[in-house]
Amino acid sequence: EPVRNIVNAIFWTKMVLLVLVLCVSLLFQRKLRGQAATAGADWVASGGTRATAWVIVILWCMVMAGGRWIAYAPV
């Protein structure tokens, strides 16, 4: 139903969230690789790293919920 999705605000919200979570995930991965390479085997994740990981998980859940919610949105 491409025409219905084009005018659906939930679809566009999901697409924005998807781009956001992909960008955050890629930046997070680069940061972690850099930290792990310099710290070695004794590296422990900081509070900010853990918080960012939770934000990524929550964003992915929102993307999934948006995908399920598209069918029930009034157009």
N, C-alpha and C positions, 0 to 999 in steps of 0.2 A: 504494500500500500504506500508507494512513494509519495503520492500527492498528499495523503493524510499526514505523513510524517513531516513533510516540509513545513506545514503550518502548525505543527505540534510543538508547543513551548518546552515540553518535557524532553522531547527528542533533542532539541538544541541544547538544553541544559546538560543532558547526558553527554553530548559531543564535546562541550566545553570542559566538563569534568574529565572526560577521557583524555583530552589533550593535556590538561593540567596534570593529571596523575602520571602520564607518560613522561612529561618533562621533569617532574619532581623525582620520579623513580630513576631516571637516567642520571640526574645530577647527584642524587643520593648514592648511587652505585659508584660513580667516579670518586666521590668524597671518601667512601669506605675503602675503596681499593688503594687510594693514596695513604690513608691512615694505617691500614693493615700492612702495607709495604714498609712503612717507616718504623712501625712499632714491633713488628715480628710476632712471635707466637704468644707473647704476654699481653696482647692488646685486649682491653675491656671496653665495651661500648659505654659512652657517656650518656647522661640523661637526655641531652639534646638529640643524640643519635636514636635513642629508643623512642623519644617523642615523635621524631620524624617518621620512624618506621610505623608507629601507630597511625599517624596521619595518612600514610600511604595505604594502609589496610582499610581505614575508614573511607577514603576516597574510592577505592576499588569496590567496596560494599555499596556506596552510593551509585556508582556506575551500574552495578548489577541491578539494584533496586529501580533505577531509572529505566533500564531495559524492560523490566517486568511491568512497570507503571505506564509505559507508553500505550499499551492496549486499552487501558481503562480511562485515559484522559479524554475529557470532552473536547470536541473540535468544533 
